[in-house]
Amino acid sequence: MKATAMPQISINTPVGAITVFAFEDQIVALDWGFVDEIESTAVLEEAKKQLTAYFAGQLTRFDLPLAPDGTDFQKAVWDAMCQIPAGQTATYKDLATMAGSPKAFQSVGTACGLNPIPIIIPCHRVLASGDKPGGYSGQGGLETKRTLLKIEGVDLPLGSDQGSFDL
């Protein structure tokens, strides 16, 4: 029997080509890169529509069925990230409090780095203490984080200082 590929759709964006993956009508991953052979679904077409509107500055909150794979803590952190409004940021410490574990800010940083659906789950809105940029695990690193924040109206000077998880 031939294995079937997970439905996916690729989109060219200001931060490079991205591919969105779905499983059972839910978005499960977003990765950088372009896939030539695409099997699309209604939920992927909707993701493409919403991502296009986001990059055009016309959408501030995604409304898609998401099913990221992670621990209960990671899912709590990712849910909390989705509560940070576009154009605003929160620190790792803020997010730890929002996720119900106020002292787990270093674990929040790990959860940010393991976010399987970046952009849609907006880990780019999370900063280290003192409004330092922290990190960004997506393609392009801090430059991508800066671009995403700029689309949302946040002009954060992101240099090589990635900050830390300090309180």
N, C-alpha and C positions, 0 to 999 in steps of 0.2 A: 504494500500500500504506500502511496505517496503521501508524505506529510504535508499538511496545508500550512501556509505561512500565516502569521498573524496579520489581520487587516491593518493597513498603514497608509498614510498619505504624506507627501512631502510638499513643503512650501518654501519659497525663497523669501527671506526676510531681511531687514536691516542688520541683523546680527548673524547672517549666514543662512544657509539652508538648514531646515529642521524637518524632522519626520515625527509624526504623531502616530502612536500605536493604540489599537483598541482590542479589547477582548470582551465578548458577550455584551456588546453595546455600551461599554464603559471605556473611558480613556485610562490607559494603564502606564503609558510612558511617553516621553518626548525626548528625542535625542538629536544631536547635531549631525548633519549630513543629509544627502539626497538619495533616495531610493528610486531607481528607474521603474521597476515593476511594482505597480501600486494596485492593491485590492482595497477599494474604498467602501465605506458604509455610510449610512445616514449620520451617525454620530461623528464620524471623521469629517464629513462634509461640513457639519455644523462647527466643528473645531476649527477647520480652515477658515470658515466665514468669520468666526469670532476672533481668531488670531489676526486675520487681515485687518479687521476693524480696529483691533488693539494697536497694531503697528501704525495705523493711519491716525491714531489719536482719537478715535471715535468710540472706544469701548474701555471702560474702567474696571469692570468686574465680569469675570467669566461665569457662564451658567452652563456647565457641562457635567455630565455624570462621571465622576472620577473614582478610580479604584486603585490607588497606589499600594504597592506591596511593601509592608514594613511592620515593625513591632508596634504594639499599642502606643508606646511613648512617641515613636516617630510619627504615627498617624495623628496623635494629639498635637504635636508640633506643626505638622503640615496643615491641620485644620485651623490652628491659631494663625498661621501665616496667611491663610485665605481671609482672615478677618482684618488684616492690615489694609486700609483703603489705598487705592492708587494715589500716588502723589505724596504718600506719607511713608515713614520708615519706623522701625522698632529695633531695639537692641536685642542681642541674644538673651540678656537678662529679662527684658520685657516679655519676650516670647516664652521663656521658661515659666514666668509667672502666669501668663495666659494659658499655658499648657498644664498648669496645676502642679508644677515642680519648680518652685522659685530658686532653688539652689543648683539646678541642673543646667546652668547656662552653657557649660562646655559640651554636654550631651546634645544641647540644642544646636550647637555648631556642627556636630557630627550629623545630626538629622538633616540640617540644611544641605550639607555636602552629599547626602544620600538621597535627596529629593528626586524621585524618578520622573516628575512632571514639572520641570522648571518652567518659568514664565507663567504658566497657568496656575501653578502653586507658587506664589511669588517670593521665592527665597531671595531674590535680588533686593527686596525691601528690608532685609535684615542687616543691621550694622553692628559692629563691635562698640564697646563703650567709647564715649567721647566722639561719637559720629565718625569713627574710623571705619573704612569700608569693610573690614573683615575679608572674607574670601568669596570666591565664586567658582564653582567647579565646572561650569559650562564652558563651551568652546569660547575662546577669547578672554577668559578670566575676568579680571576687573574692568577691562574695556567694555566687555559685553554688559556687565553690571551697570556701568556708567551710562551706556546707551539706553538700556531698559529704564533706568531711573529718569533719564532725560526725556524719554517719550512721555513719561508720567508727570513731567514738570519739575523734577527734583534735579537741581544742578549741584551735584556733590563732587567736589574735587577729589578724585581718586588717584593718588600717586602710588608709589611702590610700597608705602607703609600700609600693610594689611591689618595693622592693629593686633589686638589679642582679645582674649575672652575675659579680660580684667573687669572687675566691677567698678 
